[in-house]
């Protein structure tokens, strides 16, 4: 079927009114349901009293900090304190009932020494595997936290972790190690549904690790810290329940440098945070392709409020690794502004993924400028992906209210499928989009019930 393209130039469009019921009834219940960690332990261990030193090697400090975490956990829980100073280290493993406190003027400096990152079970781009450890890792733990006013520096540069992309602009040169073959192998293993015990990457063929990766944990808090220069994704909770990310600053210009990626999690609160990233600021996931369908665990009940997004491919993103589906996102009172921010609200998926994305509610967002679109829904993301197709995705019930932008190429840009109406019930109201350089919105493929109410679109001068 021939694609349909609608350009809506400087018009007021009237459709059906959007019910406020989700905000009035569902939103308060979701917020109230998110539980904070139960930090009842009183043990306090300073890493300097446990053998760590600012003039010691990363290996020495790694042993000391991990031992402090272990002791604190075994003694009933409490705080492991990183005092002022720069503390080099390798991978750390957080344990139940332990709060890792990075104090003001303290920096946890993770070094580029792959031997200090042992092999662990993780998810990488929505696929299950063993890889070298994330910088801070936890699995099957309860009541864990990273807090403080200090800095966690992942050490990513064009001379270290980022070179593994195999991309010249991130420092890779002919003859250097590249993770490209490992990434392709992992995707093949997923398509073949190979047992996870066979999917192993170690120091001989690693992929870039996340900064913080918590697997199957409950009651998680990350608060106050600044996270810099991640090797890969920054915050990546997987199949966790009750996750709070509050007052965090993330600055990461590196490749695939997503800020926060809750994957197949339930009850997530992200508030009062600042993002400046080399990829999506917040990206909601639920597994990729065959792996995501095998788990069948949707991400759900996510709240984002009072955050600021600067650079990034997208401010609030769902996908693309979303095969398990997603429901119930509430975004309010955020600010976004950067010539290097591509989109404000973005939903990306394809027929390799499948899954249902539904109930996206966004209100009271102010945007200076973004590069492409205020709202982007794309059901044809990565059209050349080498994976089994035929898994039809659905995006439905997306509501934007009072989301204003001063400069963009499009207002809304929707790419549906040609075969069926899989983009359904999209309602945009009370928005003012000025400086729209294309002159309006763009819709391709089949859609159903896409309405605009009280939306003013103004072209650029």
LOPAKE-384108 format. One line per field, with one value per residue (C-alpha): residue number from 1; residue in one letter; y, z, x. Coordinates in pm, whole numbers, plus 50000, padded with zeros to 5 digits. Layout:
BEGIN
n	[NUM, ...] .
res	[a, ...] .
c2	[Y, ...] .
c3	[Z, ...] .
c1	[X, ...] .
REM end
This chain:
BEGIN
n	[1, 2, 3, 4, 5, 6, 7, 8, 9, 10, 11, 12, 13, 14, 15, 16, 17, 18, 19, 20, 21, 22, 23, 24, 25, 26, 27, 28, 29, 30, 31, 32, 33, 34, 35, 36, 37, 38, 39, 40, 41, 42, 43, 44, 45, 46, 47, 48, 49, 50, 51, 52, 53, 54, 55, 56, 57, 58, 59, 60, 61, 62, 63, 64, 65, 66, 67, 68, 69, 70, 71, 72, 73, 74, 75, 76, 77, 78, 79, 80, 81, 82, 83, 84, 85, 86, 87, 88, 89, 90, 91, 92, 93, 94, 95, 96, 97, 98, 99, 100, 101, 102, 103, 104, 105, 106, 107, 108, 109, 110, 111, 112, 113, 114, 115, 116, 117, 118, 119, 120, 121, 122, 123, 124, 125, 126, 127, 128, 129, 130, 131, 132, 133, 134, 135, 136, 137, 138, 139, 140, 141, 142, 143, 144, 145, 146, 147, 148, 149, 150, 151, 152, 153, 154, 155, 156, 157, 158, 159, 160, 161, 162, 163, 164, 165, 166, 167, 168, 169, 170, 171, 172, 173, 174, 175, 176, 177, 178, 179, 180, 181, 182, 183, 184, 185, 186, 187, 188, 189, 190, 191, 192, 193, 194, 195, 196, 197, 198, 199, 200, 201, 202, 203, 204, 205, 206, 207, 208, 209, 210, 211, 212, 213, 214, 215, 216, 217, 218, 219, 220, 221, 222, 223, 224, 225, 226, 227, 228, 229, 230, 231, 232, 233, 234, 235, 236, 237, 238, 239, 240, 241, 242, 243, 244, 245, 246, 247, 248, 249, 250, 251, 252, 253, 254, 255, 256, 257, 258, 259, 260, 261, 262, 263, 264, 265, 266, 267, 268, 269, 270, 271, 272, 273, 274, 275, 276, 277, 278, 279, 280, 281, 282, 283, 284, 285, 286, 287, 288, 289, 290, 291, 292, 293, 294, 295, 296, 297, 298, 299, 300, 301, 302, 303, 304, 305, 306, 307, 308, 309, 310, 311, 312, 313, 314, 315, 316, 317, 318, 319, 320, 321, 322, 323, 324, 325, 326, 327, 328, 329, 330, 331, 332, 333, 334, 335, 336, 337, 338, 339, 340, 341, 342, 343, 344, 345, 346, 347, 348, 349, 350, 351, 352, 353, 354, 355, 356, 357, 358, 359, 360, 361, 362, 363, 364, 365, 366, 367, 368, 369, 370, 371, 372, 373, 374, 375, 376, 377, 378, 379, 380, 381, 382, 383, 384, 385, 386, 387, 388, 389, 390, 391, 392, 393, 394, 395, 396, 397, 398, 399, 400, 401, 402, 403, 404, 405, 406, 407, 408, 409, 410, 411, 412, 413, 414, 415, 416, 417, 418, 419, 420, 421, 422, 423, 424, 425, 426, 427, 428, 429, 430, 431, 432, 433, 434, 435, 436, 437, 438, 439, 440, 441, 442, 443, 444, 445, 446, 447, 448, 449, 450, 451, 452, 453, 454, 455, 456, 457, 458, 459, 460, 461] .
res	[x, x, x, x, x, x, x, x, x, x, x, x, x, x, x, x, x, x, x, x, x, x, x, x, x, x, x, x, x, x, x, x, x, x, x, x, x, x, x, x, x, x, x, x, x, x, x, x, x, x, x, x, x, x, x, x, x, x, x, x, x, x, x, x, x, x, x, x, x, x, x, x, x, x, x, x, x, x, x, x, x, x, x, x, x, x, x, x, x, x, x, x, x, x, x, x, x, x, x, x, x, x, x, x, x, x, x, x, x, x, x, x, x, x, x, x, x, x, x, x, x, x, x, x, x, x, x, x, x, x, x, x, x, x, x, x, x, x, x, x, x, x, x, x, x, x, x, x, x, x, x, x, x, x, x, x, x, x, x, x, x, x, x, x, x, x, x, x, x, x, x, x, x, x, x, x, x, x, x, x, x, x, x, x, x, x, x, x, x, x, x, x, x, x, x, x, x, x, x, x, x, x, x, x, x, x, x, x, x, x, x, x, x, x, x, x, x, x, x, x, x, x, x, x, x, x, x, x, x, x, x, x, x, x, x, x, x, x, x, x, x, x, x, x, x, x, x, x, x, x, x, x, x, x, x, x, x, x, x, x, x, x, x, x, x, x, x, x, x, x, x, x, x, x, x, x, x, x, x, x, x, x, x, x, x, x, x, x, x, x, x, x, x, x, x, x, x, x, x, x, x, x, x, x, x, x, x, x, x, x, x, x, x, x, x, x, x, x, x, x, x, x, x, x, x, x, x, x, x, x, x, x, x, x, x, x, x, x, x, x, x, x, x, x, x, x, x, x, x, x, x, x, x, x, x, x, x, x, x, x, x, x, x, x, x, x, x, x, x, x, x, x, x, x, x, x, x, x, x, x, x, x, x, x, x, x, x, x, x, x, x, x, x, x, x, x, x, x, x, x, x, x, x, x, x, x, x, x, x, x, x, x, x, x, x, x, x, x, x, x, x, x, x, x, x, x, x, x, x, x, x, x, x, x, x, x, x, x, x, x, x, x, x, x, x, x, x, x, x, x, x, x, x, x, x, x, x, x, x, x, x] .
c2	[50000, 50348, 50545, 50835, 51154, 51428, 51773, 51989, 52344, 52608, 52464, 52398, 52041, 51920, 51555, 51368, 51478, 51277, 51142, 51251, 50935, 50766, 51067, 51093, 50726, 50510, 50747, 50798, 50422, 50355, 50618, 50491, 50131, 50197, 50082, 50226, 50000, 49894, 50008, 49898, 49792, 50024, 49903, 50177, 50081, 50337, 50185, 50363, 50161, 49840, 49868, 50102, 50390, 50674, 50584, 50210, 50015, 49950, 49582, 49652, 49889, 49652, 49378, 49618, 49768, 49432, 49297, 49596, 49530, 49162, 49237, 49497, 49254, 48967, 49192, 49291, 49569, 49940, 50177, 50133, 50483, 50613, 50931, 51230, 51148, 50958, 50581, 50364, 50028, 49741, 49578, 49591, 49359, 49504, 49288, 49296, 49566, 49762, 50130, 50227, 50594, 50800, 51117, 51469, 51521, 51143, 50974, 50603, 50579, 50255, 50163, 50017, 49683, 49405, 49146, 49325, 49256, 48886, 48707, 48735, 48662, 48976, 49114, 49294, 49493, 49285, 48947, 48711, 48616, 48596, 48898, 49079, 49234, 49571, 49824, 49789, 49466, 49291, 48982, 48847, 49105, 49295, 49648, 49791, 50151, 50378, 50726, 51036, 51355, 51209, 51084, 50744, 50769, 50481, 50585, 50566, 50753, 50715, 50556, 50302, 50126, 50316, 50185, 49840, 49965, 49917, 50269, 50511, 50821, 50648, 50582, 50241, 50178, 49885, 49609, 49708, 49487, 49528, 49377, 49356, 48982, 48912, 49124, 48944, 48608, 48695, 48789, 48458, 48264, 48433, 48353, 47991, 47990, 47861, 47782, 48078, 47863, 47860, 48236, 48334, 48635, 48692, 48902, 48750, 48858, 49102, 49355, 49693, 49667, 49882, 50114, 49987, 49662, 49513, 49177, 49040, 49274, 49422, 49763, 49956, 50319, 50525, 50881, 51196, 51068, 51192, 50925, 51004, 50841, 50503, 50229, 50146, 50195, 50379, 50252, 49915, 49741, 49411, 49232, 49438, 49554, 49890, 50095, 50461, 50684, 51029, 51343, 51171, 51349, 51145, 51284, 51034, 51129, 50778, 50531, 50361, 50578, 50544, 50713, 50481, 50161, 49976, 49637, 49416, 49602, 49674, 49994, 50241, 50606, 50840, 51194, 51515, 51381, 51541, 51359, 51450, 51136, 51000, 50795, 50784, 50961, 50717, 50404, 50145, 49785, 49430, 49204, 49167, 48934, 48563, 48624, 48885, 48663, 48365, 48557, 48727, 48979, 49327, 49644, 49828, 50109, 50365, 50725, 51001, 51349, 51673, 51564, 51760, 51608, 51773, 51582, 51243, 51050, 51067, 51217, 50958, 50640, 50304, 50041, 49921, 49602, 49575, 49223, 49153, 49460, 49763, 49931, 50232, 50518, 50851, 51149, 51498, 51831, 51769, 52009, 51927, 52148, 52086, 52107, 51758, 51617, 51433, 51357, 51428, 51118, 50822, 50472, 50243, 49880, 49650, 49314, 49132, 49252, 49215, 49299, 49550, 49900, 50073, 50343, 50620, 50942, 51260, 51605, 51944, 51911, 52219, 52183, 52447, 52256, 51907, 51798, 51575, 51538, 51606, 51270, 50989, 50647, 50410, 50052, 50011, 50071, 49905, 49778, 49579, 49387, 49024, 48836, 48639, 48862, 48826, 48937, 49227, 49508, 49723, 50074, 50203, 50458, 50729, 51063, 51391, 51696, 52037, 51926, 52243, 52285, 52594, 52429, 52093, 51949, 51782, 51801, 51436, 51182, 50842, 50544, 50265, 49936, 49915, 49595, 49674, 49947, 49875, 50237, 50302, 50564, 50841, 51164, 51493, 51796, 52145, 52164, 52447, 52349, 52651, 52669, 52346, 52355, 52098, 52289, 52022, 51654, 51346, 51014, 50712, 50371, 50269, 50415, 50425, 50708, 50955, 51283, 51633, 51865, 52224, 52172, 52479, 52419, 52714, 52699, 52848, 53199] .
c3	[50000, 49915, 50214, 50332, 50447, 50627, 50670, 50916, 50880, 51139, 51214, 51514, 51493, 51698, 51791, 52078, 52432, 52631, 52967, 53269, 53455, 53437, 53604, 53867, 53955, 53820, 53867, 54245, 54296, 54096, 54287, 54623, 54534, 54479, 54791, 54921, 55049, 55414, 55543, 55906, 55951, 56156, 56056, 55905, 55735, 55583, 55294, 55419, 55741, 55538, 55343, 55056, 54985, 54735, 54641, 54607, 54287, 54156, 54239, 54604, 54642, 54464, 54717, 55009, 54895, 54809, 55146, 55320, 55132, 55227, 55594, 55612, 55454, 55688, 55993, 55928, 55677, 55688, 55501, 55318, 55292, 55019, 55168, 54985, 54740, 54417, 54464, 54171, 54156, 53943, 53946, 54270, 54378, 54598, 54859, 55035, 55298, 55197, 55103, 54912, 55006, 54779, 54979, 54848, 54689, 54655, 54319, 54252, 53948, 53754, 53559, 53212, 53313, 53186, 53414, 53711, 53575, 53627, 53415, 53541, 53414, 53269, 52986, 52698, 52462, 52579, 52532, 52811, 52834, 53047, 53001, 53198, 53507, 53505, 53715, 54001, 53991, 54201, 54145, 54352, 54626, 54841, 54986, 54811, 54751, 54597, 54749, 54826, 54656, 54502, 54156, 53990, 53691, 53444, 53269, 52919, 52660, 52304, 52452, 52675, 52672, 52381, 52132, 52156, 51937, 51632, 51521, 51427, 51574, 51913, 51887, 51719, 51471, 51251, 51458, 51783, 51956, 51848, 52007, 51672, 51629, 51988, 51944, 51621, 51786, 52075, 51832, 51648, 51975, 52058, 51719, 51758, 52115, 52241, 52611, 52810, 52954, 52604, 52566, 52729, 52677, 52892, 52884, 52547, 52363, 52590, 52523, 52694, 53045, 53202, 53488, 53721, 53648, 53906, 53814, 53981, 54280, 54501, 54662, 54494, 54547, 54347, 54476, 54456, 54278, 53952, 53695, 53423, 53117, 53119, 52903, 52780, 52932, 53265, 53491, 53389, 53633, 53492, 53620, 53938, 54152, 54328, 54176, 54269, 54084, 54244, 54210, 53988, 53726, 53425, 53178, 52917, 52563, 52472, 52221, 52322, 52632, 52749, 53083, 53252, 53101, 53322, 53155, 53245, 53577, 53780, 53976, 53880, 53988, 53817, 53952, 53982, 53755, 53482, 53166, 52900, 52702, 52378, 52324, 52482, 52816, 52956, 52752, 52871, 52767, 52799, 52604, 52242, 51989, 52079, 52427, 52517, 52396, 52586, 52916, 52844, 53123, 53037, 53187, 53369, 53599, 53537, 53661, 53535, 53683, 53733, 53517, 53273, 52946, 52735, 52470, 52361, 52082, 52279, 52607, 52706, 52498, 52486, 52294, 52084, 52287, 52391, 52289, 52632, 52601, 52820, 52996, 53217, 53178, 53349, 53261, 53399, 53472, 53274, 53077, 52763, 52549, 52326, 51958, 52020, 52150, 51864, 52001, 52307, 52331, 52121, 52075, 51853, 51759, 51457, 51335, 51486, 51830, 51850, 52182, 52293, 52415, 52578, 52820, 52770, 52949, 52919, 53046, 53128, 52943, 52815, 52531, 52394, 52084, 51950, 51621, 51472, 51640, 51961, 51930, 51725, 51691, 51460, 51391, 51127, 51339, 51206, 50887, 50782, 51110, 51050, 51263, 51225, 51138, 51149, 51511, 51478, 51732, 51862, 52006, 52157, 52397, 52386, 52532, 52531, 52711, 52731, 52577, 52419, 52195, 52040, 51757, 51578, 51229, 51288, 51556, 51547, 51320, 51308, 51101, 51112, 50925, 50572, 50636, 50946, 51192, 51474, 51587, 51767, 51986, 51984, 52140, 52151, 52311, 52433, 52279, 52104, 51863, 51712, 51480, 51305, 51004, 50796, 50856, 51048, 51128, 50925, 50934, 50724, 50704, 50864, 51190, 51378, 51579, 51578, 51701, 51782, 52007, 52071, 51905, 51751, 51497, 51368, 51096, 51138, 51014] .
c1	[50000, 50125, 50250, 50037, 50210, 50019, 50171, 49979, 50105, 50022, 49678, 49459, 49330, 49037, 48977, 48821, 48905, 49158, 49050, 49254, 49159, 49504, 49664, 49394, 49355, 49641, 49938, 49899, 49869, 50186, 50387, 50263, 50348, 50722, 50905, 51232, 51511, 51486, 51823, 51802, 52164, 52385, 52732, 52952, 53278, 53514, 53708, 54023, 53996, 53961, 54286, 54197, 54436, 54434, 54792, 54721, 54667, 54318, 54361, 54443, 54149, 53913, 53990, 53953, 53621, 53467, 53578, 53418, 53091, 53104, 53168, 52895, 52648, 52740, 52720, 52360, 52401, 52474, 52704, 53032, 53177, 53407, 53563, 53709, 53986, 54034, 54010, 54111, 53937, 53812, 53468, 53267, 52983, 52711, 52536, 52198, 52137, 52447, 52451, 52765, 52810, 53035, 53089, 53134, 53479, 53520, 53570, 53548, 53775, 53727, 54038, 54069, 54217, 53987, 54150, 53987, 53637, 53549, 53293, 52931, 52581, 52424, 52212, 52376, 52150, 51856, 52028, 52135, 52503, 52813, 53038, 53306, 53153, 52983, 53169, 52917, 52717, 52455, 52244, 51953, 52010, 51758, 51774, 52078, 52180, 52441, 52419, 52623, 52738, 53052, 53148, 53159, 53391, 53373, 53693, 53547, 53755, 53879, 54192, 54011, 53672, 53522, 53779, 53615, 53329, 53548, 53454, 53731, 53567, 53580, 53950, 53959, 54240, 54328, 54485, 54308, 54051, 53687, 53375, 53195, 53237, 53128, 52815, 52727, 52790, 52559, 52282, 52329, 52314, 51986, 51836, 51950, 51813, 52147, 52168, 52298, 52578, 52727, 52711, 53037, 53259, 53567, 53881, 53975, 53658, 53469, 53198, 53191, 53041, 52770, 52856, 52580, 52397, 52161, 52004, 51687, 51715, 51443, 51423, 51703, 51808, 52059, 52068, 52276, 52585, 52738, 52820, 53072, 53226, 53055, 53206, 52850, 52501, 52517, 52233, 52088, 51853, 51723, 51411, 51426, 51136, 51105, 51386, 51437, 51685, 51684, 51896, 52152, 52365, 52474, 52727, 52841, 52932, 53043, 52896, 52570, 52591, 52231, 52166, 51913, 51775, 51524, 51474, 51176, 51148, 50836, 50780, 51052, 51080, 51328, 51313, 51517, 51791, 52002, 52108, 52364, 52434, 52574, 52257, 51910, 51870, 51611, 51537, 51286, 51358, 51216, 51452, 51546, 51385, 51389, 51534, 51274, 50991, 51133, 51135, 50804, 50859, 50727, 50864, 50586, 50487, 50762, 50744, 50976, 50938, 51129, 51421, 51634, 51751, 52019, 52217, 52085, 51916, 51593, 51476, 51214, 51241, 51068, 51266, 51407, 51474, 51110, 51001, 50853, 50629, 50572, 50282, 50223, 50470, 50401, 50624, 50568, 50735, 51053, 51273, 51466, 51686, 51986, 52077, 52215, 51884, 51716, 51368, 51156, 50934, 51044, 50902, 51110, 51050, 51016, 50888, 51188, 51080, 50703, 50542, 50281, 50372, 50077, 49969, 50224, 50124, 50332, 50237, 50388, 50719, 50902, 51151, 51385, 51483, 51527, 51670, 51399, 51057, 50870, 50692, 50851, 50686, 50872, 50764, 51036, 51344, 51663, 51494, 51802, 51836, 51934, 51681, 51361, 51068, 50693, 50645, 50405, 50453, 50170, 50190, 49867, 49726, 49992, 49884, 50075, 49934, 50103, 50431, 50573, 50876, 51036, 51228, 51219, 51196, 50858, 50595, 50488, 50658, 50487, 50601, 50344, 50333, 50197, 50001, 49793, 49700, 49947, 49977, 49651, 49486, 49744, 49615, 49808, 49647, 49720, 50067, 50246, 50519, 50692, 50989, 50884, 51116, 50923, 50603, 50414, 50366, 50442, 50258, 50355, 50190, 49864, 49739, 49409, 49263, 49551, 49402, 49527, 49328, 49431, 49769, 49928, 50204, 50403, 50666, 51008, 51078] .
REM end
